[in-house]
């Protein structure tokens, strides 16, 4: 029993190859369709197991690019708020 525990502790999973999100989505929908419409029960079970693995290893966005996009979006929104505030101030000043 202790040998099995040591073996499990030493397990190192194979490195994951990154997959583009659009390819991942296509594969996931294809396997989902197989799981829904497959006539063979064994095929459906295997497709459901594969779906579980796919969902476990969902590709993630690059944190640096997400941060850059969020910062850009925030600055764009701040500029819009400033324009609206300036318009309100100038409209109330000219009354």
C-alpha positions in Angstrom: 0.0 0.0 0.0 2.8 2.5 0.8 4.4 1.8 -2.6 1.1 2.9 -4.3 1.0 6.1 -2.2 4.6 6.8 -3.1 3.9 6.2 -6.8 0.9 8.5 -6.7 2.9 11.2 -5.0 5.6 11.0 -7.7 3.1 11.3 -10.6 4.0 14.2 -12.9 1.3 14.9 -15.5 2.4 15.4 -19.1 2.7 19.0 -20.1 -0.3 20.5 -21.7 -0.1 21.8 -25.2 -1.9 25.1 -25.5 -4.8 25.1 -27.9 -6.3 28.2 -29.5 -9.7 29.1 -27.9 -11.5 28.8 -31.2 -10.2 25.3 -31.9 -11.0 24.3 -28.4 -14.6 25.5 -28.8 -15.0 23.7 -32.0 -13.7 20.4 -30.6 -15.8 20.8 -27.5 -19.0 21.3 -29.5 -18.1 18.4 -31.8 -17.6 16.0 -28.9 -20.8 17.3 -27.2 -22.7 16.5 -30.4 -21.3 13.0 -30.4 -22.2 12.6 -26.8 -25.8 13.7 -27.5 -26.5 11.9 -30.7 -24.2 8.8 -30.6 -26.2 5.5 -31.0 -23.5 3.5 -29.2 -23.6 3.7 -25.4 -19.9 3.1 -25.1 -19.2 5.9 -27.5 -21.5 8.2 -25.5 -19.7 7.3 -22.3 -16.3 7.9 -23.9 -17.4 11.3 -25.3 -18.7 12.3 -21.9 -15.4 11.4 -20.3 -13.6 13.4 -23.0 -15.9 16.4 -22.3 -14.9 16.3 -18.7 -11.3 16.3 -19.6 -11.8 19.2 -22.0 -13.6 21.2 -19.4 -10.9 20.5 -16.9 -8.2 21.8 -19.2 -10.0 24.9 -20.6 -7.6 27.3 -22.2 -7.1 30.5 -20.2 -6.4 34.0 -21.4 -3.0 35.5 -21.1 -3.2 37.7 -17.9 -1.0 40.4 -19.4 -3.2 40.9 -22.4 -6.3 40.8 -20.3 -4.9 43.5 -18.0 -3.9 45.7 -21.0 -7.4 45.4 -22.5 -9.0 46.2 -19.1 -6.8 49.2 -18.6 -7.6 50.5 -22.1 -11.3 50.0 -21.5 -11.2 51.8 -18.2 -9.4 54.8 -19.7 -11.9 54.9 -22.6 -14.8 54.9 -20.1 -13.1 57.6 -17.9 -12.7 59.8 -21.0 -16.4 59.4 -21.8 -17.4 60.3 -18.2 -15.2 63.4 -18.4 -16.8 64.5 -21.6 -20.3 64.0 -20.2 -19.3 65.9 -17.0 -17.9 68.8 -19.1 -21.1 68.9 -21.2 -23.2 69.0 -18.1 -21.1 71.8 -16.5 -21.1 73.9 -19.7 -24.8 73.4 -20.1 -25.6 74.5 -16.5 -23.1 77.4 -16.8 -24.8 78.9 -19.9 -28.3 78.9 -18.4 
